[in-house]
Every structure is written in structure tokens, then in C-alpha cells.
Amino acid sequence: MSAAVRILQGKFGRVALLDMDRPLVTHGHSQCHVLIKVSGEDTFFSVRDRLYPLTDQTVVLVNSWEPHAYTHHNPDAPGTVILALYIEPMWLGEIEKAFIASGSPGFFPQACVQISKPVSALANRLAMRMLHGEEFGAHQVEMLLSNLMLAVIDTFSEWRSLDAPRKAALAHAPDARIRRSLSYLRANVGVDLDIDKLAAEACLSRAHFFKLFQQDTSLTPNLYVNVLRIEAAIDGVTHTRDSLISLSDSLGFSAQSHFTRFFQQHLGALPSQYRKVVDLYDQPS
């Protein structure tokens, strides 16, 4: 069964060391997502419905809000240990103002690239320290991550060469009607999704609403709602001691088993196991 070996979580986002032997469903993240193989079998990720290899020589890069899935190489084969970075664009913007563009589509022009020696060395150093159970101070975690992400961004993004039109495209704001729908969805996580109601309130046909929503968010309404639910689930699992039954109810699941399956299919770990291995860095140490 897939499991989280260790997770570091703070204002930078999340860093997860995952031992994966099962696929994940198509999903998205509000964060900038970087996937690096640590050990085990070569495997694949699907990004926008195209398969990309994750090997000792490649890195998979997923832009914020970009639909993707883990497609395990073979259900009968050994697992793959993956270093998965979910990095907050606002935190990256504190390192370099231009990095705020990591929260927009197209920041990484390619979904799969050849790993560079600096990225490989920094990622392996972080992964081995996590694997061996070393303790980190908050400042130390942020320094390790900032060095790794600087190497990733300098090597694989085109942020230095973006011209004004490209920067404007990256900063594209959603249609006002879609923004209102997004605000409603964010304020009502756990409420059943009613696309007909959202379309009517936006004065759009269902088909036009669906098209505009996907155009402005890169996700379908269902996938967007799932992003909100999994982020709320992570927050509940890590920042409260609420029971899984209580969290399941608050997020609109009809049974705890459905919540547990949803969590595992999106993150590769059971919520109870995630809670045991996460280290929080919300406060300076």
C-alpha cells in the first residue's frame, strides 16, 4: 500500500517523501508541484492526459492548477520512493518577486525535463535527511527548500526571459462571473456541487459556464472542488485533533470510509498515517 514516509509542512507548502505502489486519481494543486524520483522503479505521471517518465534522469513539473495523476508503472512491480514538493507561490515570491508567477499556468513550459546535477544533489540531500529521521529547524527547512527551488526554477522555468505580454498572460485574472463562483466554492467546502445553480447565478448556460470555468482555472468544477476539499482535509488532519469521522462530516462525505479513500487517492497516504508522519513548521523555531 502506498504511504507517506515523512512530510514537512509550513508556510512554504509541503514536502512529502512518498513510497508509491498504487496510482493516484486525476487531481490538481494550488501549489507549484515538483516530482523527483529518490529510489525504486522508474514510473510515470500523467500531466494533461499525456504520460511522462519519472526516472533517475528526469523530473516531472506540474504547474499550479494543472490536472495530473500518478499512473503507477505496474501494480505487481516494486514501489517508487518519490520526493514530492508542493510549494506555495506566495512563499516563492518572498524569495524573488517574479516567482509569484509560479501560481499561474505556464510557469514551467515543459512537464518533463532532464534532471540537472545541482537539482539531483540538493533533492537527494533533502530526501536522505528526511528518510533518516533527522530533525529540522524551521529556518533550516526553508533554506534547504529555497536552494532546491532556486535550482529548479533557474534550470527549468523561463521566468528571466518572460516578456511583458507573456507576464500578462501568466497573470490572467478569471472572468468576474467565474471569480464569484470561485469565492462561493471556497466559502462552502463540503457543500454538494450544483453546477446548474452556479451557472444560473452567473447568468450563463451550463455549457458556457463549464467552458469559462475550465478556461480560467485549468480544471473542471469537480476537480476544482476536490482541490478545495483535499486542502481542507490536510488542514484538518494536521492542525486539529478532530476525529476522522468529524472531518469526514464537515467535508460533506457520507461515510468516513469515503473520506479515507478520497484522501489516499489524492495524496498516497491514509489520513491517520499522514497525521503521524507530518512535521509542522507554522511557527519559527
DRENBAFI-35767 format. One record per residue: residue in three letters; y, x, z of N, C-alpha, C in turn. Coordinates in pm, whole numbers, plus 50000, padded with zeros to 5 digits. Atoms other than C-alpha are relative to their C-alpha. Layout:
N
resn:n.yy:n.xx:n.zz:ca.yy:ca.xx:ca.zz:c.yy:c.xx:c.zz
ALA:Y:X:Z:Y:X:Z:Y:X:Z
...
END
This chain:
285
resn:n.yy:n.xx:n.zz:ca.yy:ca.xx:ca.zz:c.yy:c.xx:c.zz
MET:49880:50084:50000:50000:50000:50000:50125:50087:50000
SER:49874:49927:50001:50349:50128:49916:50067:49992:50136
ALA:49936:49996:49868:50551:50231:50221:50119:50093:49995
ALA:49888:49909:49981:50875:50393:50327:49959:50106:50101
VAL:50031:49889:49910:50817:50737:50479:50114:50018:50100
ARG:49881:49987:49915:51172:50766:50612:50120:49952:49922
ILE:49878:50052:50062:51511:50609:50545:50121:50045:50082
LEU:49871:49968:49939:51862:50736:50621:50101:49898:49947
GLN:49911:50108:50042:52126:50464:50615:50133:50010:50073
GLY:49867:49994:49940:52501:50466:50673:50104:49955:49901
LYS:49894:50045:50089:52836:50416:50506:49983:50056:49859
PHE:50030:49942:50131:52710:50636:50221:49904:49913:49920
GLY:50101:50083:50065:52444:50375:50142:49865:50024:50064
ARG:50134:49976:49947:52073:50451:50177:49934:50114:49923
VAL:50088:49901:50061:51838:50740:50111:49861:49969:50050
ALA:50136:50039:49962:51472:50642:50108:49899:50096:49940
LEU:50115:49925:50046:51165:50860:50086:49884:49902:49996
LEU:50096:50108:50021:50906:50622:49942:49869:50053:49946
ASP:50133:49969:50052:50532:50657:49890:49953:49877:49925
MET:50017:50119:50083:50474:50419:49599:49867:49999:49927
ASP:50122:50018:50078:50143:50291:49464:49988:49858:49945
ARG:49996:50135:50053:50245:49938:49362:50134:49978:49930
PRO:49873:50024:50070:50511:49808:49120:50099:49921:50084
LEU:49894:50083:49943:50842:49651:49221:50048:49904:49892
VAL:49950:50099:50094:50987:49339:49061:50133:50045:49941
THR:49868:49973:50057:51292:49350:48835:50107:49958:50099
HIS:49897:50026:49900:51597:49372:49059:50123:50084:49968
GLY:49879:49921:50018:51941:49529:49092:50054:50044:50135
HIS:49934:49953:49879:52162:49706:49345:50150:50008:49975
SER:49856:49980:50012:52534:49712:49411:50034:50149:50003
GLN:49976:49857:49989:52496:50086:49467:49962:50074:49871
CYS:50041:49905:50102:52465:50378:49227:49862:50053:50040
HIS:50141:49979:49965:52089:50447:49211:49944:50121:49925
VAL:50058:49879:50058:51920:50785:49155:49858:50014:50051
LEU:50141:49992:49966:51541:50833:49149:49945:50135:49958
ILE:50049:49865:50022:51377:51174:49183:49858:50010:50054
LYS:50138:49983:49956:51006:51250:49199:49991:50119:50095
VAL:50021:49893:49903:50903:51457:49503:49860:50059:49985
SER:50137:49953:50015:50525:51476:49463:49913:49886:49948
GLY:50093:50102:50046:50219:51291:49333:49998:49987:49849
GLU:50018:50025:50143:50152:51137:48994:50133:49973:49929
ASP:49888:50043:50083:50405:51107:48714:49994:49848:49985
THR:49997:50146:50003:50518:50747:48680:50115:49953:49911
PHE:49900:50058:50089:50766:50512:48511:50088:49900:50072
PHE:49910:50108:49964:51070:50294:48574:50042:49928:49873
SER:49944:50079:50108:51188:50014:48351:50147:49975:50030
VAL:49856:50024:49987:51566:50004:48303:50045:49923:49877
ARG:49965:50090:50110:51698:49716:48094:49883:49984:49902
ASP:50122:50032:50076:51342:49647:47976:49948:50114:49914
ARG:50054:49884:50071:51281:49998:47845:49939:50097:50101
LEU:50069:49911:49908:51030:50236:48010:50053:50143:49991
TYR:49956:49861:49992:51147:50579:48128:49910:50075:50098
PRO:50089:49925:49912:50927:50851:48279:50072:50063:50118
LEU:49953:49926:49883:50981:50987:48629:49897:50108:50026
THR:50093:49887:49991:50823:51333:48640:50068:50114:50075
ASP:49940:49881:49941:50882:51681:48781:50119:50050:49919
GLN:49894:49952:50088:51115:51737:48485:50110:49898:49972
THR:49902:50104:50032:51308:51408:48475:50055:49931:50124
VAL:49934:50085:49900:51547:51198:48682:50027:49866:49934
VAL:49964:50132:50050:51592:50823:48640:50130:49957:50069
LEU:49868:50038:49951:51952:50699:48677:50024:49853:49969
VAL:49977:50144:50017:52038:50333:48730:50142:49969:50045
ASN:49863:50036:49966:52396:50210:48720:50004:49881:50096
SER:49980:50116:49913:52529:49962:48974:49980:49872:49922
TRP:50025:50133:50056:52411:49607:48898:49912:50003:49874
GLU:50084:49991:50119:52176:49731:48625:49857:49956:50034
PRO:50136:50045:49970:51842:49545:48616:49896:50107:49970
HIS:50104:49899:50016:51541:49770:48663:49879:49962:50084
ALA:50123:50026:49925:51188:49775:48800:49917:50126:50006
TYR:50097:49891:49992:50928:50021:48919:49871:49951:49939
THR:50124:50041:50067:50627:49999:48689:49896:50108:50027
HIS:50094:49896:49957:50355:50194:48867:49905:50036:49887
HIS:50075:49946:50113:50161:50414:48625:49861:49941:49986
ASN:50138:50048:50003:49814:50288:48717:49962:49953:50139
PRO:50031:50051:49865:49708:50064:49008:49884:50071:50068
ASP:50113:49929:49942:49396:50276:49057:50028:50148:50023
ALA:49966:49858:49989:49576:50612:49049:50068:50028:50133
PRO:49927:49964:49878:49721:50804:49346:50147:49962:49990
GLY:49860:50041:49998:50075:50718:49453:50095:50113:49962
THR:49892:49907:50032:50405:50889:49384:50101:49997:50115
VAL:49895:49994:49898:50647:51008:49652:50133:50018:49928
ILE:49872:50006:50071:51000:50928:49535:50115:50008:50099
LEU:49873:49998:49928:51340:51020:49673:50092:49904:49928
ALA:49918:50105:50061:51549:50708:49606:50136:49997:50070
LEU:49863:50002:49947:51927:50727:49652:50068:49871:49957
TYR:49921:50120:50025:52132:50407:49680:50139:50031:50058
ILE:49875:49943:49950:52487:50543:49705:50118:49908:49973
GLU:49886:50092:50009:52796:50334:49774:50114:50061:49918
PRO:49888:49949:50079:53071:50373:49511:50125:50029:50083
MET:49882:49977:49916:53340:50344:49781:49990:50135:50072
TRP:50021:49871:49934:53189:50642:49964:50019:50114:49901
LEU:49980:49897:50103:53173:50842:49641:50148:50016:49967
GLY:49857:49995:50028:53537:50751:49582:50078:50079:50103
GLU:49936:49917:49899:53625:50927:49907:49982:50148:49970
ILE:50025:49861:50039:53477:51248:49766:50090:50038:49883
GLU:49916:49982:50120:53657:51216:49431:50040:49862:49953
LYS:49949:50134:50030:53878:50920:49346:49937:49940:49875
ALA:50055:50050:50127:53739:50894:48991:49857:49949:50015
PHE:50139:50040:49984:53386:50845:49129:49985:49852:50036
ILE:50007:50144:49975:53475:50486:49218:49944:49928:49879
ALA:50055:50057:50123:53374:50421:48856:49848:49990:50006
SER:50145:50011:49986:53011:50464:48974:49957:49859:50037
GLY:50031:50139:49972:53031:50099:49075:50007:49911:49878
SER:49985:50076:50124:53072:49991:48712:49891:50037:49901
PRO:50101:49970:50102:52831:49968:48417:50041:50122:49917
GLY:49975:49892:50093:52800:50276:48200:50040:50132:50063
PHE:49961:49874:49937:52883:50543:48459:49902:50111:49961
PHE:50102:49909:50054:52555:50712:48370:49964:49951:49859
PRO:50026:50047:50137:52527:50691:47989:49853:49997:49964
GLN:50143:49996:50029:52154:50772:47992:49921:49966:50126
ALA:50082:50041:49886:51884:50622:48213:49899:50105:50041
CYS:50100:49897:49970:51652:50923:48196:50049:50132:49944
VAL:49948:49871:50042:51755:51288:48183:49910:50111:50055
GLN:50072:49883:49950:51604:51634:48227:50066:50047:50129
ILE:49945:49959:49872:51644:51742:48588:50056:50142:49990
SER:49943:49866:49999:51868:52045:48644:49950:50075:50123
LYS:50046:49920:49886:51779:52332:48877:50078:49970:50128
PRO:49927:50033:49877:52064:52256:49122:49959:49865:50059
VAL:50040:50132:49951:51969:51887:49145:49859:50007:50059
SER:50137:49988:49950:51600:51974:49187:49996:50070:50135
ALA:50001:49924:49875:51669:52229:49461:50059:49918:50115
LEU:49935:50078:49895:51905:52003:49656:49915:49879:50039
ALA:50083:50116:49971:51677:51699:49625:49875:50040:50078
ASN:50120:49954:49930:51368:51894:49735:50032:50041:50143
ARG:49960:49960:49865:51555:52038:50031:50017:49877:50089
LEU:49979:50123:49923:51661:51691:50147:49868:49929:50027
ALA:50127:50072:49986:51319:51535:50083:49907:50069:50100
MET:50089:49928:49908:51128:51807:50271:50048:49987:50144
ARG:49947:50016:49864:51356:51780:50572:49974:49859:50052
MET:50032:50137:49960:51309:51403:50575:49850:49987:50029
LEU:50145:50010:49987:50932:51439:50532:49952:50065:50129
HIS:50044:49927:49882:50900:51687:50817:50064:49949:50129
GLY:49948:50066:49880:51091:51462:51055:50118:50069:50065
GLU:49884:49932:49941:51397:51683:51104:50109:49899:50034
GLU:49888:50085:49959:51687:51524:51287:50127:50044:49927
PHE:49875:49974:50068:52021:51496:51109:50115:49942:50081
GLY:49877:50060:49953:52370:51451:51244:50067:49928:49884
ALA:49935:50079:50105:52592:51208:51054:50074:50090:49901
HIS:49925:49910:50089:52813:51488:50918:49904:50078:49911
GLN:50098:49924:50077:52506:51684:50808:49941:49917:49887
VAL:50053:50089:50104:52362:51386:50621:50101:49984:49887
GLU:49898:50022:50102:52690:51326:50440:50023:50127:49916
MET:49984:49876:50075:52722:51693:50344:49885:50021:49901
LEU:50116:49987:50088:52368:51703:50203:50010:49904:49882
LEU:49990:50101:50105:52426:51383:50009:50116:50027:49904
SER:49886:49975:50087:52769:51476:49880:49971:50116:49906
ASN:50035:49888:50087:52638:51809:49748:49902:49956:49891
LEU:50098:50047:50099:52343:51636:49579:50065:49909:49898
MET:49938:50093:50094:52553:51358:49428:50104:50069:49911
LEU:49908:49924:50086:52818:51604:49306:49923:50068:49888
ALA:50082:49935:50103:52542:51793:49124:49950:49898:49898
VAL:50048:50105:50091:52403:51469:48978:50112:49951:49908
ILE:49889:50057:50077:52741:51333:48868:50057:50102:49901
ASP:49947:49898:50090:52868:51661:48724:49907:50026:49882
THR:50097:49969:50104:52547:51707:48527:49974:49882:49907
PHE:50053:50113:50076:52463:51355:48413:50099:49889:49968
SER:49901:50103:50035:52780:51144:48404:50105:50061:49907
GLU:49894:49953:50090:53077:51168:48167:50137:49972:50059
TRP:49877:50044:49935:53345:51098:48425:50120:50089:49965
ARG:49888:49910:50031:53554:51406:48336:50060:49971:49862
SER:49954:50017:50137:53579:51311:47968:50034:49856:49964
LEU:49969:50140:50030:53644:50938:48002:50146:49987:49957
ASP:49864:50026:50043:53949:50837:47801:50048:49868:50060
ALA:49941:50120:49938:54181:50554:47903:49927:49871:49962
PRO:50073:50123:50034:54002:50279:47703:49864:49992:50069
ARG:50131:50000:49935:53665:50386:47847:50014:49971:50149
LYS:49976:50028:49859:53803:50388:48201:50032:49853:50021
ALA:49967:50142:49989:53946:50042:48141:49875:49915:49987
ALA:50125:50075:50017:53607:49921:48021:49915:50007:50124
LEU:50077:49986:49877:53438:50060:48331:50058:49915:50113
ALA:49934:50076:49895:53692:49881:48547:50015:49852:49966
HIS:49990:50139:50045:53644:49548:48368:49980:49902:50115
ALA:50010:50101:49895:53707:49256:48602:49936:49874:49944
PRO:50064:50122:50049:53493:48942:48575:50101:49889:49971
ASP:49924:50122:50026:53630:48617:48435:50030:49931:50133
ALA:49959:50062:49873:53821:48426:48706:49902:49894:50046
ARG:50096:50105:49962:53572:48140:48696:49872:50060:50056
ILE:50119:49932:49948:53283:48381:48749:50031:50064:50135
ARG:49963:49942:49870:53472:48555:49030:49990:49896:50110
ARG:50010:50106:49899:53496:48222:49212:49854:49971:50033
SER:50143:50023:49978:53123:48169:49166:49939:50112:50083
LEU:50052:49887:49924:53051:48517:49298:50042:49992:50146
SER:49951:50016:49862:53266:48453:49604:49919:49895:50074
TYR:50080:50105:49939:53076:48132:49670:49860:50052:50034
LEU:50135:49949:49976:52738:48306:49636:49997:50099:50115
ARG:49996:49902:49890:52841:48589:49868:50019:49932:50134
ALA:49974:50072:49874:52957:48337:50129:49886:49907:50038
ASN:50107:50098:49975:52639:48130:50103:49862:50060:49972
VAL:50131:49937:50017:52349:48375:50105:49897:49918:50077
GLY:50102:50082:49935:52036:48177:50183:50000:49856:49956
VAL:49994:50135:50055:52151:47856:50019:49931:50000:49864
ASP:50069:50008:50128:51935:47743:49727:50098:50008:49883
LEU:49914:49984:50117:52085:47846:49394:49996:49874:49913
ASP:49988:50119:50086:52211:47547:49193:50093:50038:49884
ILE:49920:49953:50114:52326:47677:48854:50080:49886:49938
ASP:49927:50114:50057:52421:47331:48730:50127:49972:50079
LYS:49882:50024:49915:52655:47287:49027:50104:50109:49979
LEU:49906:49891:50020:52811:47631:48982:50070:49988:49863
ALA:49943:50015:50134:52861:47569:48610:50101:49887:49996
ALA:49909:50115:49999:53019:47230:48672:50130:50035:50072
GLU:49880:49963:49924:53259:47371:48934:50085:50101:49924
ALA:49925:49905:50083:53355:47644:48686:50049:49935:49870
CYS:49963:50074:50121:53412:47374:48418:49940:50065:49874
LEU:50071:49939:50110:53156:47540:48194:49866:49931:49980
SER:50136:50047:50022:52837:47428:48030:49903:50097:50067
ARG:50099:49912:49938:52519:47568:48184:49979:50125:49916
ALA:50027:49887:50089:52458:47788:47879:50117:50099:49999
HIS:49883:49913:50003:52817:47920:47870:50017:50072:50134
PHE:49991:49938:49867:52818:47983:48246:49900:50114:50011
PHE:50105:49899:49992:52489:48172:48223:50038:50124:49919
LYS:49962:49889:50087:52619:48384:47933:50114:50081:50062
LEU:49888:49929:49939:52950:48467:48106:49957:50076:50126
PHE:50046:49939:49876:52774:48542:48436:49928:50131:49969
GLN:50076:49881:50034:52535:48788:48276:50089:50105:49935
GLN:49907:49908:50066:52814:48941:48067:50084:50074:50104
ASP:49909:49942:49901:53031:49003:48375:49929:50073:50113
THR:50070:49937:49887:52763:49109:48626:49883:50088:49957
SER:50119:49932:50053:52485:49254:48405:49870:49939:50049
LEU:50118:50064:49943:52245:49028:48597:50002:49851:49973
THR:50007:50145:50001:52123:48672:48570:50042:49948:50137
PRO:49966:50054:49868:52238:48438:48850:49887:50018:50103
ASN:50111:49984:49906:51889:48452:49004:49988:50143:50050
LEU:50009:49860:49958:51881:48831:49007:50118:50038:50089
TYR:49883:49970:49917:52234:48845:49149:49980:49946:50141
VAL:50026:50058:49868:52137:48611:49432:49896:50083:50075
ASN:50100:49916:49934:51834:48829:49502:50060:50130:50052
VAL:49930:49882:49950:52062:49134:49532:50067:49968:50133
LEU:49932:50040:49877:52266:48948:49794:49900:49978:50113
ARG:50100:50029:49897:51953:48836:49978:49936:50128:50054
ILE:50065:49879:49951:51794:49179:49992:50098:50085:50081
GLU:49901:49926:49920:52119:49339:50114:50018:49936:50137
ALA:49991:50069:49871:52147:49072:50383:49875:50024:50083
ALA:50126:49974:49930:51781:49128:50470:50000:50140:50060
ILE:49993:49862:49949:51834:49504:50505:50093:50006:50120
ASP:49905:50001:49888:52137:49442:50727:49937:49937:50124
GLY:50064:50065:49886:51939:49203:50947:49890:50082:50060
VAL:50112:49919:49951:51638:49431:50974:50050:50123:50075
THR:49955:49873:49942:51843:49741:51059:50105:49985:50110
HIS:49890:50012:49906:52142:49611:51256:49981:49892:50107
THR:50030:50098:49896:51982:49335:51463:49856:50019:50045
ARG:50140:50003:49954:51667:49289:51666:49943:49860:49979
ASP:50048:50135:50027:51624:48937:51531:49856:50006:49949
SER:50137:50007:50048:51266:48836:51467:49999:49980:49849
LEU:50012:50020:50144:51142:48832:51110:50000:49852:49965
ILE:49996:50146:50022:51096:48456:51143:50144:49953:49994
SER:49860:50039:49998:51462:48418:51234:50073:50048:49875
LEU:49936:49948:50120:51575:48643:50949:49955:49922:49876
SER:50053:50077:50112:51348:48455:50709:50070:49865:49989
ASP:49933:50131:49999:51502:48121:50810:50145:50012:49954
SER:49857:49986:50032:51860:48249:50784:50023:50031:49853
LEU:49986:49965:50140:51798:48373:50430:49939:49897:49906
GLY:50044:50112:50083:51650:48045:50310:49857:50004:49954
PHE:50142:49997:50037:51282:48135:50290:49925:49892:50074
SER:50075:50111:49939:51038:47854:50358:49893:50049:50097
ALA:50101:49944:49909:50795:48088:50537:50026:50150:50015
GLN:49980:49857:49977:50805:48437:50690:49921:50083:49899
SER:50081:49926:50096:50528:48547:50453:50072:50016:49866
HIS:49924:49991:50125:50754:48469:50157:50111:50105:50012
PHE:49896:49900:49974:51033:48678:50311:49940:50140:49997
THR:50065:49870:49994:50794:48967:50379:49963:50048:49860
ARG:50038:49963:50137:50663:48962:50021:50123:50034:49917
PHE:49874:49975:50071:51018:48940:49880:50054:50139:50035
PHE:49948:49872:49952:51127:49240:50089:49918:50115:49941
GLN:50085:49893:50050:50828:49451:49989:50008:50014:49849
GLN:49994:49994:50146:50852:49361:49620:50131:50058:49949
HIS:49871:49944:50040:51216:49478:49614:50021:50142:50050
LEU:49971:49872:49938:51206:49783:49842:49880:50091:50016
GLY:50118:49917:49986:50847:49904:49853:49955:50023:50142
ALA:50039:49988:49860:50814:49859:50229:50002:49863:50065
LEU:49994:50121:49921:50735:49580:50471:50123:50004:50089
PRO:49880:49997:49915:51041:49473:50675:49973:50061:50137
SER:50033:49943:49868:50867:49563:51002:49987:50151:49992
GLN:50017:49856:50016:50779:49908:50869:50134:50068:49970
TYR:49866:49949:50030:51130:49960:50727:50079:50019:50130
ARG:49927:49996:49873:51272:49886:51072:49957:50120:50085
LYS:50053:49891:49918:51052:50155:51228:50043:50137:49951
VAL:49976:49866:50054:51143:50440:50993:50146:50026:49963
VAL:49861:49982:50040:51516:50387:50935:50080:50070:50110
ASP:49904:49934:49912:51774:50618:51093:50139:49955:49958
LEU:49868:50053:50031:52123:50468:51115:50109:50102:50032
TYR:49888:49908:49983:52443:50669:51074:50131:49926:49983
ASP:49878:50081:50013:52705:50399:51111:50114:50055:50082
GLN:49898:49944:49914:52887:50586:51383:49992:50152:49995
PRO:50005:49853:50001:52989:50953:51382:49922:50052:50118
SER:50078:49943:49890:52755:51169:51589:50075:50116:50064
END
